[in-house]
Amino acid sequence: IEISHARFRGLINLDFIIQSLHCCCEMLAHLINLILIGDKKNHYLYTISEKLSKSGDFPELAKMINKLIESEGFKYIAAYTNESKHRQLIQVKHTADIDDYLVITRFTRKGDAYSQKWNTDITNHIVKDIRPKIVQVGNEINKCVSQLKNTSNGTKTVG
């Protein structure tokens, strides 16, 4: 029973790690929209990237966002999060291995196949890949905000 309980807790923790990384990325999108774009629509990271690319404003930020959303880690967490909340429960199997006791089975999202991942694949590779990219985008947001100028009516504008 204790082993089953530990595995269940591990599953919850693994799911929390994946979901929180995705949530962090989407919070960046809302922050960028709120501070730098000011669009009334909800936006996600990929639509923010498109808006910044079209406008030509903050090209370095657009480049960093693209680097994040094109990374294999981001693609995986986005697919996992969206598939598990919208379509189906993604199957997670338990094993007896001490280090790799959880495996997320292969799944498909919008025609793209995602390979099986062990819990250490998530914690040691995906998290370590995405975390610095999120920080880089956050640092670039700070730089962009510092470039904004006050207008006579109290609003901020680019350049």
Buried (B, 14 or more C-beta within 10 A) or exposed (E): EEEEEEBEEBBEEBBEBBBEBBEBBBEBBBBBBEEBBEEEEEBBBBBBBBBBBEEEBBEEBBBBBBBBBEBEBBBBBBBBBEBBEEEEEBEBEBEEEEEEBBBBEEBEBEEEEBEEBBBEBBBEBBBEBBEEBBEBBBEBBEEBBEEBEEEEEEEEEEE
